[in-house]
Amino acid sequence: MLLAWSSVLVVLALSVLAFFVVVWLRAQMGRKAAAELATAPAMQRHKVSQFPSPSEQDALALVKNAMAVRDPANVGEYFRLAGTAPAAVVSFLEGMRDLDGEISGYQWLSSMDANQLLIDGVLVSTTRDGTPRNRLALLTPDEHGVWKIDFDAFARTVRPSWEELLAEDGGKGVVRVILAKDSYFNGPFKDDGEWQCYGMASPDSEKILLGYCRKDTPQAHALSLVFHQEEEPQNAHSRLKRATLELRRPQGAEARQFEITRVLAEDWVLADKAFDEPGAGTLSPGLPPEGGPN
């Protein structure tokens, strides 16, 4: 009997330990997932195009020069904008030191083609209060083959702000997040036969959110393409994906529960066609228009 109770106590102790490990991992996901994902392309689908990628030296020089821009007149030389005013870009760059800390390095990531687009990446590493952070400078070519940084992807633009989106009277917007498959079904999303569940994290928010996609919809198909590599054992990052999503929180849902109503991009750069639209899985070797999908 003593041996039996000892075994029970050991199992209980391990269960409690496992629970706290899971809670800790979830709490860390928003901060660490971006770093883990930074060196992994959204989908390994390198595209052949009329526009050659910049060399490592040229890509690094472009990003370093872009980080130093303080004149709105020079913003267009380095950044692709989607309605953001050049002065707002300069303001963001000037505020990066307070937001992210000092820039500590640049890492060339080479080709990260995704979402029908030619994309090359450079990781911009920073340190704030002794904590490493980073941002992804995702470069794409325009119709003339000139490579520039997609500003919204770099700034991880969310509309409206995270604060407004998570407010009690909010609950609708477009977000750039890191996705992982999840299995929490509750409230209006309690039927796991009707919904797919995804955990959603952002380095810009402390909260881990839950996104639900109705099965057998264009959005469900699009997300299945985003996660198409997850069974490949050699892909260590297959369970985490970047995506740009349109969300809404239905009545009766928890504050962190959202329905995924659109899958706009499999990464953080918008193309001229949303990723959940028919034919969005094939590459158009050009570039996204300035506005992207709304």
C-alpha positions as CSV (number, residue, x, y, z in Angstrom):
1,M,0.0,0.0,0.0
2,L,2.9,2.4,0.9
3,L,4.5,1.6,-2.5
4,A,1.2,2.3,-4.3
5,W,0.7,5.6,-2.6
6,S,4.3,6.6,-3.3
7,S,3.8,5.9,-7.0
8,V,0.6,8.0,-7.0
9,L,2.4,10.9,-5.4
10,V,5.3,10.7,-7.9
11,V,2.8,10.8,-10.8
12,L,1.0,13.7,-9.3
13,A,4.2,15.6,-8.8
14,L,5.3,15.0,-12.3
15,S,1.9,16.1,-13.6
16,V,2.1,19.4,-11.7
17,L,5.6,19.9,-13.0
18,A,4.4,19.3,-16.5
19,F,1.5,21.7,-16.1
20,F,3.8,24.5,-15.0
21,V,6.3,23.8,-17.8
22,V,3.4,24.1,-20.3
23,V,2.2,27.4,-18.7
24,W,5.8,28.7,-18.8
25,L,6.2,27.8,-22.4
26,R,3.0,29.5,-23.4
27,A,4.0,32.6,-21.5
28,Q,7.3,32.6,-23.4
29,M,5.9,31.9,-26.8
30,G,5.2,35.5,-27.7
31,R,8.7,36.6,-27.0
32,K,10.7,33.6,-28.3
33,A,8.7,32.3,-31.2
34,A,9.8,35.2,-33.5
35,A,13.4,34.4,-32.8
36,E,12.9,30.7,-33.5
37,L,11.0,31.5,-36.7
38,A,13.4,34.2,-38.0
39,T,15.8,31.8,-39.7
40,A,13.0,29.6,-41.1
41,P,11.1,30.5,-44.3
42,A,7.3,30.3,-44.1
43,M,7.3,27.6,-46.8
44,Q,10.3,26.1,-48.6
45,R,9.3,27.0,-52.1
46,H,12.2,28.8,-53.8
47,K,10.9,30.5,-57.0
48,V,12.8,31.1,-60.2
49,S,12.3,34.7,-61.4
50,Q,13.6,37.2,-63.8
51,F,14.8,39.2,-60.8
52,P,17.9,37.9,-59.1
53,S,18.2,38.1,-55.4
54,P,20.6,40.7,-53.9
55,S,23.9,39.3,-52.7
56,E,24.4,38.9,-49.0
57,Q,26.6,42.1,-49.0
58,D,24.0,44.1,-50.9
59,A,21.1,42.9,-48.7
60,L,22.9,43.7,-45.5
61,A,23.9,47.1,-46.8
62,L,20.4,47.9,-47.9
63,V,19.0,47.1,-44.4
64,K,21.7,48.9,-42.5
65,N,21.2,52.0,-44.6
66,A,17.4,51.7,-44.1
67,M,17.8,51.6,-40.3
68,A,19.7,54.9,-40.5
69,V,17.1,56.8,-42.5
70,R,15.9,60.0,-40.8
71,D,14.7,62.0,-43.7
72,P,11.2,61.2,-45.0
73,A,12.3,62.0,-48.5
74,N,14.6,59.0,-48.4
75,V,12.1,56.5,-47.1
76,G,10.9,55.4,-50.5
77,E,14.4,54.4,-51.5
78,Y,14.5,51.6,-48.9
79,F,11.0,50.8,-47.9
80,R,7.8,49.6,-49.7
81,L,4.9,51.3,-48.1
82,A,1.2,50.4,-48.0
83,G,-0.4,53.7,-47.2
84,T,2.0,54.5,-44.4
85,A,3.3,58.1,-44.6
86,P,7.1,58.4,-44.9
87,A,7.2,60.6,-41.8
88,A,5.5,57.8,-39.8
89,V,8.3,55.4,-41.0
90,V,10.9,57.8,-39.8
91,S,9.1,58.1,-36.5
92,F,9.1,54.4,-36.1
93,L,12.8,54.1,-36.9
94,E,13.6,56.8,-34.4
95,G,11.6,55.0,-31.7
96,M,13.1,51.6,-32.2
97,R,15.9,52.3,-29.7
98,D,13.3,52.8,-26.9
99,L,11.0,50.0,-28.2
100,D,13.6,47.3,-29.0
101,G,16.9,48.6,-27.7
102,E,20.2,49.1,-29.5
103,I,20.8,47.2,-32.7
104,S,23.3,44.5,-32.0
105,G,23.7,42.8,-35.3
106,Y,22.4,41.8,-38.7
107,Q,22.1,38.3,-40.1
108,W,21.4,37.4,-43.8
109,L,18.7,34.8,-44.2
110,S,18.8,34.5,-48.0
111,S,15.7,33.4,-49.8
112,M,12.4,33.1,-47.8
113,D,10.0,32.9,-50.7
114,A,6.4,32.7,-49.7
115,N,2.9,33.9,-50.4
116,Q,3.4,34.0,-54.2
117,L,6.3,36.4,-53.7
118,L,10.0,36.5,-54.0
119,I,11.3,37.3,-50.5
120,D,14.8,37.6,-49.1
121,G,15.3,38.1,-45.4
122,V,17.7,39.9,-43.0
123,L,17.3,39.5,-39.3
124,V,17.8,42.7,-37.3
125,S,18.9,41.8,-33.8
126,T,18.5,44.2,-30.9
127,T,19.0,44.1,-27.1
128,R,16.9,45.8,-24.5
129,D,17.5,45.5,-20.8
130,G,19.7,42.5,-21.4
131,T,17.0,40.7,-23.4
132,P,17.6,39.8,-27.0
133,R,14.9,40.8,-29.5
134,N,14.7,40.9,-33.3
135,R,12.8,42.1,-36.3
136,L,12.6,40.6,-39.8
137,A,13.5,42.8,-42.7
138,L,11.7,41.1,-45.6
139,L,12.9,42.3,-49.0
140,T,10.8,42.0,-52.2
141,P,11.4,43.3,-55.7
142,D,9.1,45.7,-57.5
143,E,8.1,45.4,-61.2
144,H,11.6,46.8,-62.1
145,G,13.5,44.4,-59.9
146,V,14.3,46.9,-57.2
147,W,14.4,45.2,-53.8
148,K,13.0,47.1,-50.8
149,I,12.0,46.3,-47.2
150,D,8.3,45.7,-46.7
151,F,7.6,48.2,-43.9
152,D,4.4,46.6,-42.5
153,A,6.1,43.3,-42.2
154,F,9.1,44.9,-40.4
155,A,6.9,46.9,-38.1
156,R,4.5,43.9,-37.6
157,T,1.7,46.3,-38.3
158,V,-1.6,45.4,-36.7
159,R,-4.9,47.3,-37.4
160,P,-6.3,48.3,-35.0
161,S,-3.7,48.2,-32.3
162,W,-3.4,45.2,-30.0
163,E,-4.9,47.2,-27.2
164,E,-8.0,48.1,-29.2
165,L,-8.3,44.6,-30.6
166,L,-8.3,43.0,-27.2
167,A,-10.6,45.6,-25.6
168,E,-14.0,44.5,-24.4
169,D,-15.7,46.5,-27.2
170,G,-13.1,45.5,-29.8
171,G,-12.5,42.2,-31.4
172,K,-12.0,42.8,-35.1
173,G,-8.9,43.5,-37.1
174,V,-5.9,42.4,-39.2
175,V,-2.9,40.9,-37.3
176,R,0.5,39.6,-38.1
177,V,1.1,36.6,-35.8
178,I,2.9,33.4,-35.2
179,L,0.7,30.3,-35.5
180,A,0.8,26.9,-33.9
181,K,-1.9,24.2,-33.9
182,D,-3.8,24.0,-30.7
183,S,-6.8,22.1,-29.3
184,Y,-8.8,24.3,-26.9
185,F,-12.5,24.2,-27.8
186,N,-15.0,26.2,-25.7
187,G,-17.8,28.6,-26.0
188,P,-19.0,29.3,-29.6
189,F,-16.0,27.1,-30.7
190,K,-16.8,24.1,-28.5
191,D,-17.5,21.7,-31.4
192,D,-14.1,20.3,-32.5
193,G,-15.8,18.6,-35.4
194,E,-16.7,22.0,-36.9
195,W,-13.6,24.1,-36.0
196,Q,-9.8,24.0,-36.2
197,C,-7.9,25.7,-33.4
198,Y,-4.7,27.6,-33.6
199,G,-2.6,29.4,-30.9
200,M,-1.6,32.9,-32.0
201,A,1.3,34.9,-30.5
202,S,3.0,38.2,-31.3
203,P,6.3,39.6,-29.9
204,D,4.2,42.8,-29.4
205,S,1.6,41.3,-27.1
206,E,1.9,39.4,-23.8
207,K,-1.3,37.4,-24.5
208,I,-1.5,34.1,-26.3
209,L,-4.6,34.2,-28.3
210,L,-6.7,31.4,-29.9
211,G,-7.9,31.5,-33.5
212,Y,-10.6,29.3,-34.9
213,C,-11.1,28.4,-38.5
214,R,-14.3,26.7,-39.7
215,K,-13.5,23.4,-41.4
216,D,-14.0,22.9,-45.1
217,T,-13.7,26.6,-45.9
218,P,-11.2,28.5,-48.1
219,Q,-9.5,29.7,-44.9
220,A,-9.1,26.1,-43.6
221,H,-7.6,25.1,-46.9
222,A,-5.2,28.1,-46.9
223,L,-4.0,27.2,-43.4
224,S,-3.5,23.6,-44.4
225,L,-1.1,24.9,-47.0
226,V,0.7,27.1,-44.5
227,F,1.3,24.0,-42.3
228,H,2.0,21.7,-45.2
229,Q,5.5,20.8,-44.0
230,E,4.7,19.9,-40.5
231,E,5.1,16.1,-41.0
232,E,8.6,16.6,-42.5
233,P,11.0,15.5,-39.6
234,Q,13.9,17.6,-40.9
235,N,11.9,20.8,-40.6
236,A,12.4,21.8,-37.0
237,H,10.2,24.9,-37.3
238,S,7.2,23.2,-39.0
239,R,4.9,23.6,-36.0
240,L,5.3,27.4,-35.9
241,K,4.3,29.6,-38.9
242,R,4.0,33.3,-39.6
243,A,0.7,34.5,-41.1
244,T,-1.3,37.6,-41.6
245,L,-4.9,37.1,-40.6
246,E,-8.2,38.9,-40.4
247,L,-10.0,38.1,-37.1
248,R,-13.2,38.8,-35.3
249,R,-14.4,37.9,-31.8
250,P,-18.0,36.6,-31.9
251,Q,-20.5,37.1,-29.2
252,G,-20.0,34.7,-26.3
253,A,-16.4,34.1,-27.0
254,E,-13.6,34.6,-24.4
255,A,-11.5,37.7,-24.7
256,R,-8.7,35.8,-26.3
257,Q,-10.9,33.7,-28.7
258,F,-11.3,34.9,-32.3
259,E,-12.7,33.5,-35.5
260,I,-10.2,33.5,-38.4
261,T,-12.3,35.1,-41.2
262,R,-9.5,35.6,-43.8
263,V,-6.0,34.3,-44.4
264,L,-4.4,37.2,-46.1
265,A,-0.8,35.9,-46.3
266,E,1.2,32.9,-45.2
267,D,3.9,35.3,-44.0
268,W,3.8,39.0,-43.1
269,V,4.1,40.4,-46.6
270,L,0.8,40.9,-48.4
271,A,0.5,40.0,-52.1
272,D,-1.9,41.3,-54.6
273,K,-4.2,38.3,-53.9
274,A,-5.1,37.1,-50.4
275,F,-3.7,33.7,-49.7
276,D,-7.2,32.2,-49.2
277,E,-8.4,33.2,-52.6
278,P,-8.4,30.6,-55.5
279,G,-5.1,30.3,-57.3
280,A,-3.1,32.0,-54.5
281,G,-0.8,29.0,-54.2
282,T,1.2,29.8,-57.4
283,L,3.8,32.4,-57.7
284,S,3.3,35.7,-59.6
285,P,6.9,36.8,-60.0
286,G,6.0,40.5,-59.6
287,L,5.3,42.4,-56.4
288,P,2.4,43.2,-54.1
289,P,0.7,46.5,-55.0
290,E,1.2,49.3,-52.5
291,G,-2.2,48.8,-50.9
292,G,-2.4,45.0,-50.7
293,P,-5.7,43.3,-49.9
294,N,-8.1,45.1,-47.6
